[in-house]
Amino acid sequence: MRSITPRGLQPNVLGTFDTIVMAVAGSAPAYSLAATTAVLVGAVGFAAPAALLYCAIPMLGIVLAFGRLGRIDVNAGAGYSWVGRTLHPFLGFLSGWALVVAATIFMVAGSLPAGQLTLALFDPHLAANTTLATAVGAGWFLVMLLVVLGGARLTVRAQLLITGVELAILLLFVCGALLHRGSAAAFDWSWLGFSHFDGVSGFASGALIAAFCYWGWDVTSNLSEETRDSRRTAGLAALIGIGIVFLLFEAFTIAVNIILSSQEIAEVGTGVLALLGRAIWPGWGGKLLILAVMLSTVATLETTLIQVTRSLFAMGRDRTMPAALGSVHRRWNTPWVAVTVVGAVALALFAAATALGSVGDILGEAVHAMGLQIAFYYGLAGIAAVVAYRRMLFASVRDFVLGGAWPLLGSAYMFWVFVTALEELSPTSVAVGLGGLAAGLVPMLWYWRKGSAYYRCPARLDAVRAMAAVEPYGGVPGQRRGGAGEPLATDF
């Protein structure tokens, strides 16, 4: 067996198609629709399609920012490295920490519905049992944990199967919705405008929920060290992935507005897709969409595990977290210590979750708390891209719009959502969201005092310098070349 350096992930495992599938799975269209549609309709009513549309525009700015930063710094830590090397190492660490906290919260918020939906396929009454749903959800989590531990190649094969079936079911129901005759309301173009929002605060509430819907496409950046031609592939895959999930989100929210009444949506909560399925195809339609949501939930558990474990791996490698987190298994080429730690923490949270109330209560609070974390680290990445490319922004109109104005718009939008949401959210959601960020100050200050090179002498990230350094050699900015067959690594 080929020897593997202890600090390198296995390169060139994922291709372009694989990475696009990972981007779609990361945003989890069926799960996101099931988890947020009732909350979104409750917040903005018929404006749900508009909330998703107007969040997609600035979100594309963040996608562009990630893509441009990935061209000059290929790093499993993604925003953690980029923000630290452009703005400040403290902000970089908090950016990575925000992703870790959001992903850890999602381990519970995602696994509980996976268990609930699995039970609902056999007996709907069992799905209301939080303890049983937690146990089944924990089982799914452990399966995905083992898949992620088995390496990127096994991970992407599992994802191709799971997400492929999910998308086939969703497309089948999009066609069914187009042929459906009955309706609770006639389609109106105003659903894509601003007239149905209850002022600025109503728009902000919908924006925060919509931001959570799209979250997850950036898993392509966390997989960049394991992707072929990642300088181009990671950003392109994220762009295509978010385009696919946007079209699915719009199709299903419009179908919900047409086919279901607001009272029906409020009564079923997270079961809104099952209700929609039964309305489109009575009998088996509901079960089929429950299967799609379950598969989507399992798929996004896998991509979230990748994000959190690769982020912790990068932090361990840079000595901003325990160095053991940067260890790579010699056979599976995965950060096995980070995977093990995440698994242990998540299982402890599963045990605690049973005391917090029903699945719906836990999911509602978690979605809002994660929205704060997501808005924070996406906003920082948008600014980082502008700073990194600042000397190239006026080279052309294209550079100014795609490299400056659009990412800056995305960043401003994310921070506006963050600040406005603090006034609208429950004390529990705010405490979880801000408390999770504040907890990161402890390891940050500890490893700063220990003299981590990440804090002492970060290599500043500048697009002009990075591209000039590698273009004569056809290399990839941000990657360090090893010997023949040696995995590439990016660290401080």
C-alpha positions as CSV (number, residue, x, y, z in Angstrom):
1,M,0.0,0.0,0.0
2,R,1.3,3.5,-0.9
3,S,2.6,5.5,2.0
4,I,0.5,8.5,2.9
5,T,1.8,11.7,4.6
6,P,0.0,12.2,7.9
7,R,-1.2,15.7,7.0
8,G,-2.6,15.2,3.5
9,L,-6.0,14.2,2.2
10,Q,-6.2,12.1,-1.0
11,P,-6.3,14.3,-4.1
12,N,-8.2,13.9,-7.3
13,V,-11.0,11.6,-6.0
14,L,-14.0,13.7,-7.1
15,G,-14.8,14.8,-10.6
16,T,-17.0,17.6,-11.8
17,F,-20.2,15.6,-11.9
18,D,-19.5,14.1,-8.4
19,T,-19.0,17.6,-7.0
20,I,-22.2,18.9,-8.5
21,V,-24.1,16.1,-6.9
22,M,-22.4,16.9,-3.6
23,A,-23.5,20.6,-3.9
24,V,-27.1,19.6,-4.5
25,A,-27.1,17.1,-1.7
26,G,-25.6,19.7,0.6
27,S,-28.5,22.0,0.1
28,A,-30.9,19.0,0.5
29,P,-33.9,20.2,-1.6
30,A,-36.5,17.8,-0.2
31,Y,-35.3,18.1,3.4
32,S,-35.1,21.9,3.2
33,L,-38.6,22.1,1.7
34,A,-40.1,19.8,4.4
35,A,-38.3,21.6,7.3
36,T,-39.0,25.2,6.3
37,T,-42.1,25.5,4.0
38,A,-44.6,25.7,6.9
39,V,-42.3,28.1,8.8
40,L,-41.7,30.2,5.7
41,V,-45.4,30.3,4.7
42,G,-46.3,31.2,8.3
43,A,-43.8,34.1,8.2
44,V,-44.5,35.5,4.7
45,G,-47.6,33.8,3.4
46,F,-47.9,33.8,-0.4
47,A,-44.5,35.5,-0.6
48,A,-42.6,32.2,0.1
49,P,-41.5,32.0,-3.6
50,A,-40.4,35.6,-3.5
51,A,-38.4,35.1,-0.3
52,L,-36.5,32.2,-1.9
53,L,-36.0,34.3,-5.1
54,Y,-34.6,37.4,-3.4
55,C,-32.4,35.4,-1.2
56,A,-31.0,33.5,-4.2
57,I,-29.7,36.7,-5.8
58,P,-27.3,37.8,-3.0
59,M,-26.6,34.1,-2.3
60,L,-25.2,33.9,-5.8
61,G,-22.8,36.7,-4.8
62,I,-21.5,34.4,-2.0
63,V,-21.2,31.5,-4.4
64,L,-19.1,33.7,-6.7
65,A,-17.0,34.8,-3.7
66,F,-16.3,31.1,-2.7
67,G,-15.5,30.2,-6.3
68,R,-13.0,33.1,-6.7
69,L,-11.3,32.5,-3.3
70,G,-11.1,28.8,-4.1
71,R,-9.1,29.6,-7.2
72,I,-6.2,31.1,-5.2
73,D,-6.3,29.0,-2.0
74,V,-7.3,25.4,-2.2
75,N,-8.0,24.5,1.5
76,A,-10.3,22.0,3.2
77,G,-11.1,24.8,5.8
78,A,-12.4,27.1,3.0
79,G,-13.8,30.3,4.7
80,Y,-11.7,29.6,7.8
81,S,-8.5,30.0,5.7
82,W,-9.7,32.7,3.3
83,V,-11.1,35.0,5.9
84,G,-8.1,34.5,8.2
85,R,-5.6,35.4,5.4
86,T,-7.5,38.4,4.1
87,L,-9.3,40.1,7.0
88,H,-7.9,38.8,10.3
89,P,-7.0,35.4,11.8
90,F,-9.4,35.9,14.6
91,L,-12.3,36.5,12.1
92,G,-11.0,33.5,10.1
93,F,-11.2,31.2,13.1
94,L,-14.7,32.5,14.1
95,S,-15.8,31.9,10.5
96,G,-14.7,28.3,10.6
97,W,-16.1,28.0,14.1
98,A,-19.5,29.2,13.0
99,L,-19.6,26.5,10.4
100,V,-18.6,23.9,13.0
101,V,-21.3,25.0,15.4
102,A,-24.0,25.2,12.7
103,A,-23.1,21.8,11.4
104,T,-23.0,20.3,14.9
105,I,-26.5,21.7,15.7
106,F,-27.6,20.2,12.4
107,M,-26.5,16.8,13.5
108,V,-29.5,16.8,15.8
109,A,-31.8,19.0,13.7
110,G,-31.2,16.7,10.7
111,S,-31.1,13.3,12.4
112,L,-34.3,13.7,14.3
113,P,-36.4,14.2,11.1
114,A,-34.5,11.3,9.5
115,G,-35.7,9.0,12.3
116,Q,-39.2,10.5,12.3
117,L,-39.6,10.0,8.6
118,T,-38.3,6.5,8.6
119,L,-40.9,5.6,11.3
120,A,-43.6,7.4,9.3
121,L,-43.0,5.1,6.3
122,F,-44.2,2.2,8.5
123,D,-46.5,3.7,11.1
124,P,-47.4,7.5,11.3
125,H,-48.2,7.2,15.0
126,L,-44.6,6.1,15.8
127,A,-43.2,9.3,14.3
128,A,-44.6,11.4,17.1
129,N,-42.4,9.5,19.7
130,T,-39.4,11.8,20.1
131,T,-37.3,9.2,22.0
132,L,-37.8,6.5,19.3
133,A,-37.3,9.1,16.5
134,T,-34.0,10.1,18.2
135,A,-32.8,6.5,18.4
136,V,-33.6,5.8,14.7
137,G,-32.1,9.2,13.7
138,A,-28.9,8.3,15.6
139,G,-28.8,5.1,13.7
140,W,-28.9,6.9,10.4
141,F,-26.2,9.3,11.7
142,L,-23.9,6.4,12.6
143,V,-24.3,4.9,9.2
144,M,-23.4,8.2,7.5
145,L,-20.5,8.6,9.9
146,L,-19.1,5.2,8.9
147,V,-19.5,6.1,5.2
148,V,-17.6,9.4,5.7
149,L,-15.0,7.6,7.6
150,G,-14.6,5.2,4.7
151,G,-13.2,7.9,2.4
152,A,-14.3,10.4,-0.2
153,R,-14.7,7.7,-2.9
154,L,-17.2,5.7,-0.9
155,T,-18.9,8.9,0.2
156,V,-19.6,10.1,-3.3
157,R,-20.8,6.7,-4.5
158,A,-23.3,6.6,-1.6
159,Q,-24.3,10.2,-2.5
160,L,-24.9,9.4,-6.2
161,L,-27.4,6.7,-5.3
162,I,-29.2,8.6,-2.5
163,T,-29.4,12.0,-4.2
164,G,-30.2,10.4,-7.6
165,V,-33.3,8.7,-6.2
166,E,-34.3,11.9,-4.3
167,L,-34.1,14.1,-7.4
168,A,-36.0,11.6,-9.6
169,I,-38.9,11.6,-7.1
170,L,-38.9,15.4,-6.8
171,L,-39.0,15.8,-10.6
172,L,-41.8,13.3,-10.9
173,F,-43.9,15.4,-8.5
174,V,-43.0,18.6,-10.3
175,C,-44.6,17.1,-13.4
176,G,-47.5,15.8,-11.3
177,A,-48.1,19.3,-9.8
178,L,-48.2,20.8,-13.4
179,L,-51.0,18.3,-14.3
180,H,-52.9,18.7,-11.0
181,R,-56.4,20.2,-11.6
182,G,-57.7,21.1,-8.1
183,S,-56.3,24.3,-6.4
184,A,-56.6,26.3,-3.2
185,A,-55.5,29.4,-5.0
186,A,-54.8,30.5,-8.6
187,F,-51.2,31.3,-9.5
188,D,-50.4,35.0,-9.3
189,W,-47.2,36.7,-10.4
190,S,-47.4,38.9,-7.3
191,W,-46.1,35.8,-5.4
192,L,-42.7,36.7,-6.8
193,G,-42.9,40.4,-5.9
194,F,-42.8,42.4,-2.6
195,S,-46.5,43.1,-2.0
196,H,-47.1,40.0,0.2
197,F,-44.3,40.8,2.7
198,D,-45.3,42.4,6.0
199,G,-42.8,45.3,5.8
200,V,-39.1,45.1,6.3
201,S,-39.3,42.9,9.4
202,G,-41.5,40.4,7.5
203,F,-39.0,40.3,4.7
204,A,-36.1,39.7,7.1
205,S,-37.9,36.8,8.7
206,G,-38.4,35.1,5.4
207,A,-34.8,35.9,4.3
208,L,-33.3,34.1,7.4
209,I,-35.4,31.0,6.7
210,A,-34.5,31.1,3.0
211,A,-30.8,31.4,3.8
212,F,-31.0,28.2,5.8
213,C,-32.7,26.5,2.7
214,Y,-29.7,27.2,0.5
215,W,-27.0,26.4,3.0
216,G,-24.8,23.4,2.2
217,W,-23.7,24.0,-1.4
218,D,-20.3,25.2,0.0
219,V,-19.4,21.6,0.8
220,T,-17.7,21.7,-2.6
221,S,-15.1,24.1,-1.1
222,N,-14.4,21.8,1.9
223,L,-13.8,19.0,-0.6
224,S,-11.4,21.0,-2.7
225,E,-8.3,19.2,-1.6
226,E,-9.9,15.9,-2.8
227,T,-11.2,17.2,-6.1
228,R,-9.7,17.1,-9.6
229,D,-8.9,20.6,-11.0
230,S,-10.5,22.0,-7.9
231,R,-9.6,25.6,-8.7
232,R,-12.3,25.5,-11.4
233,T,-14.5,22.6,-10.3
234,A,-15.5,23.6,-6.8
235,G,-16.9,27.0,-7.8
236,L,-18.6,25.7,-10.9
237,A,-20.2,22.8,-9.1
238,A,-21.5,25.1,-6.4
239,L,-23.0,27.5,-9.0
240,I,-24.7,24.7,-10.9
241,G,-25.9,23.0,-7.7
242,I,-27.5,26.1,-6.3
243,G,-29.2,26.7,-9.6
244,I,-30.8,23.3,-9.5
245,V,-32.0,23.6,-5.9
246,F,-33.4,27.1,-6.6
247,L,-35.6,25.8,-9.5
248,L,-36.8,23.0,-7.2
249,F,-37.5,25.4,-4.3
250,E,-39.5,27.7,-6.6
251,A,-41.5,24.9,-8.2
252,F,-42.5,23.3,-4.9
253,T,-43.3,26.5,-3.0
254,I,-45.5,27.7,-5.9
255,A,-47.2,24.2,-6.0
256,V,-47.8,24.5,-2.2
257,N,-49.4,27.9,-2.7
258,I,-51.7,26.6,-5.4
259,I,-52.7,23.2,-4.1
260,L,-52.7,23.6,-0.2
261,S,-54.5,26.2,1.9
262,S,-52.6,28.2,4.6
263,Q,-54.7,26.4,7.3
264,E,-53.6,23.0,6.0
265,I,-50.0,24.0,5.9
266,A,-50.1,25.3,9.5
267,E,-51.7,22.1,10.7
268,V,-49.2,19.6,9.2
269,G,-46.0,21.6,9.9
270,T,-43.0,19.6,8.7
271,G,-45.4,17.1,7.0
272,V,-46.3,19.6,4.3
273,L,-44.6,17.6,1.5
274,A,-46.4,14.4,2.5
275,L,-49.7,16.4,2.4
276,L,-48.7,17.8,-1.0
277,G,-47.8,14.3,-2.3
278,R,-51.2,12.9,-1.2
279,A,-53.0,15.8,-2.9
280,I,-51.1,15.2,-6.2
281,W,-51.3,11.4,-6.2
282,P,-53.8,10.1,-3.5
283,G,-52.7,6.9,-1.8
284,W,-49.0,6.5,-2.5
285,G,-48.0,10.0,-3.3
286,G,-47.5,11.0,0.4
287,K,-45.4,8.0,1.1
288,L,-43.2,8.6,-1.9
289,L,-42.4,12.2,-0.9
290,I,-41.8,11.1,2.7
291,L,-39.2,8.7,1.2
292,A,-37.7,11.6,-0.8
293,V,-37.4,13.8,2.3
294,M,-35.9,10.9,4.3
295,L,-33.3,10.3,1.6
296,S,-32.5,14.0,1.4
297,T,-32.1,14.2,5.1
298,V,-29.7,11.3,5.1
299,A,-27.8,12.8,2.2
300,T,-27.3,16.2,3.8
301,L,-26.2,14.5,7.0
302,E,-23.3,13.1,5.0
303,T,-22.4,16.4,3.4
304,T,-22.6,18.2,6.7
305,L,-20.3,15.6,8.3
306,I,-17.9,16.3,5.5
307,Q,-18.0,20.1,6.1
308,V,-17.5,19.9,9.9
309,T,-14.8,17.2,9.8
310,R,-12.8,18.9,7.0
311,S,-13.0,22.2,8.8
312,L,-11.8,20.7,12.0
313,F,-9.1,18.9,10.1
314,A,-7.8,22.2,8.7
315,M,-7.9,23.7,12.2
316,G,-6.0,20.8,13.7
317,R,-3.5,21.0,10.9
318,D,-2.9,24.7,11.6
319,R,-2.7,24.1,15.3
320,T,-5.7,26.4,16.1
321,M,-7.5,23.3,17.5
322,P,-5.9,20.1,19.0
323,A,-3.3,18.9,16.5
324,A,-4.8,15.3,16.6
325,L,-7.8,16.6,14.6
326,G,-5.4,17.1,11.6
327,S,-4.5,13.4,11.6
328,V,-5.4,11.4,8.4
329,H,-6.1,7.6,8.4
330,R,-3.4,5.9,6.4
331,R,-5.9,3.4,4.8
332,W,-9.0,5.5,4.3
333,N,-7.4,8.9,3.7
334,T,-9.9,10.6,6.0
335,P,-9.5,12.8,9.1
336,W,-10.5,10.0,11.3
337,V,-9.9,11.8,14.7
338,A,-12.1,14.7,13.6
339,V,-14.8,12.2,12.4
340,T,-14.7,10.3,15.7
341,V,-14.9,13.5,17.8
342,V,-17.8,14.8,15.8
343,G,-19.6,11.5,16.2
344,A,-19.1,11.4,20.0
345,V,-20.4,15.1,20.4
346,A,-23.4,14.5,18.2
347,L,-24.4,11.3,20.1
348,A,-24.2,13.3,23.3
349,L,-26.5,15.9,21.8
350,F,-29.0,13.2,20.7
351,A,-29.3,12.1,24.3
352,A,-29.9,15.7,25.4
353,A,-32.4,16.4,22.6
354,T,-35.0,14.0,24.0
355,A,-35.4,16.4,27.0
356,L,-36.0,19.4,24.8
357,G,-39.6,18.7,23.5
358,S,-41.1,17.5,20.3
359,V,-39.2,17.1,17.0
360,G,-41.0,20.2,15.7
361,D,-39.9,22.3,18.6
362,I,-36.3,21.3,18.4
363,L,-36.2,21.7,14.6
364,G,-37.8,25.2,14.7
365,E,-35.3,26.6,17.2
366,A,-32.4,24.9,15.5
367,V,-33.2,26.3,12.1
368,H,-33.2,29.9,13.4
369,A,-30.0,29.4,15.4
370,M,-28.2,27.9,12.4
371,G,-29.5,30.8,10.2
372,L,-27.4,33.2,12.3
373,Q,-24.3,31.1,12.1
374,I,-24.7,30.7,8.3
375,A,-25.3,34.5,7.7
376,F,-22.2,35.3,9.8
377,Y,-19.7,33.1,7.9
378,Y,-21.2,33.7,4.5
379,G,-21.0,37.4,5.1
380,L,-17.3,37.3,6.0
381,A,-16.5,35.2,2.9
382,G,-18.1,37.8,0.7
383,I,-15.9,40.6,2.1
384,A,-12.8,38.3,2.0
385,A,-13.3,37.8,-1.8
386,V,-13.5,41.6,-2.4
387,V,-10.3,42.2,-0.3
388,A,-8.4,39.3,-2.0
389,Y,-9.2,40.6,-5.5
390,R,-9.1,44.3,-4.7
391,R,-6.3,45.0,-7.2
392,M,-8.2,43.3,-10.0
393,L,-11.7,44.7,-9.6
394,F,-11.3,47.6,-12.1
395,A,-9.6,45.6,-14.8
396,S,-13.0,45.1,-16.5
397,V,-16.7,45.4,-16.0
398,R,-16.9,41.7,-15.5
399,D,-14.3,41.7,-12.7
400,F,-16.0,44.6,-11.0
401,V,-19.5,43.0,-11.1
402,L,-18.6,39.4,-10.5
403,G,-15.6,39.9,-8.2
404,G,-16.6,43.1,-6.3
405,A,-20.2,44.4,-6.5
406,W,-22.1,41.0,-6.4
407,P,-20.0,39.4,-3.6
408,L,-20.2,42.7,-1.6
409,L,-24.0,42.7,-2.1
410,G,-24.2,39.1,-0.9
411,S,-22.1,40.0,2.2
412,A,-24.2,43.1,3.0
413,Y,-27.4,41.1,2.7
414,M,-26.1,38.4,5.0
415,F,-25.1,40.8,7.7
416,W,-28.4,42.7,7.3
417,V,-30.2,39.4,7.8
418,F,-28.1,38.6,10.8
419,V,-28.7,42.0,12.6
420,T,-32.4,42.2,11.7
421,A,-33.0,38.6,12.8
422,L,-31.7,39.3,16.3
423,E,-34.7,41.5,16.9
424,E,-37.2,38.9,15.5
425,L,-36.0,35.6,16.9
426,S,-36.9,33.9,20.2
427,P,-34.5,34.3,23.1
428,T,-33.6,30.6,22.8
429,S,-32.6,30.9,19.1
430,V,-30.5,34.0,19.8
431,A,-28.9,32.4,22.8
432,V,-27.9,29.3,20.8
433,G,-26.8,31.3,17.8
434,L,-24.7,33.9,19.6
435,G,-23.6,31.6,22.4
436,G,-22.3,29.2,19.9
437,L,-20.1,31.9,18.3
438,A,-19.0,33.2,21.7
439,A,-17.9,29.7,22.7
440,G,-15.3,29.9,19.9
441,L,-13.4,32.6,21.8
442,V,-12.1,30.0,24.2
443,P,-10.1,27.8,21.8
444,M,-9.2,30.9,19.7
445,L,-7.5,32.8,22.6
446,W,-6.0,29.6,23.9
447,Y,-4.2,28.7,20.7
448,W,-3.3,32.3,19.9
449,R,-1.5,32.4,23.3
450,K,0.3,29.1,22.4
451,G,1.7,30.8,19.3
452,S,-0.1,29.0,16.4
453,A,1.5,30.2,13.1
454,Y,-2.1,30.8,11.9
455,Y,-2.2,33.8,14.2
456,R,1.5,34.8,14.2
457,C,2.4,34.9,10.5
458,P,-0.5,34.2,8.1
459,A,0.5,34.3,4.5
460,R,-1.7,37.2,3.1
461,L,-4.1,36.1,0.4
462,D,-3.8,38.4,-2.7
463,A,-5.2,37.3,-6.1
464,V,-2.6,39.1,-8.2
465,R,0.3,37.7,-6.4
466,A,-1.1,34.2,-6.2
467,M,-1.9,34.0,-9.9
468,A,1.4,35.5,-10.9
469,A,3.2,32.9,-8.8
470,V,1.7,29.9,-10.5
471,E,0.7,30.8,-14.0
472,P,4.2,30.1,-15.5
473,Y,4.1,26.6,-14.1
474,G,0.4,25.8,-14.6
475,G,-0.1,25.2,-10.9
476,V,-3.0,25.8,-8.6
477,P,-2.8,28.9,-6.3
478,G,-2.8,28.0,-2.7
479,Q,-1.6,24.5,-3.1
480,R,1.8,23.2,-2.2
481,R,3.4,20.7,-4.5
482,G,4.6,17.4,-2.9
483,G,6.6,14.6,-4.5
484,A,5.2,12.2,-7.0
485,G,2.0,10.8,-5.8
486,E,2.1,12.8,-2.6
487,P,-1.2,14.4,-1.5
488,L,-1.2,18.2,-1.7
489,A,-1.8,20.2,1.5
490,T,-2.6,23.8,2.4
491,D,-1.7,24.9,5.8
492,F,0.1,27.7,7.7
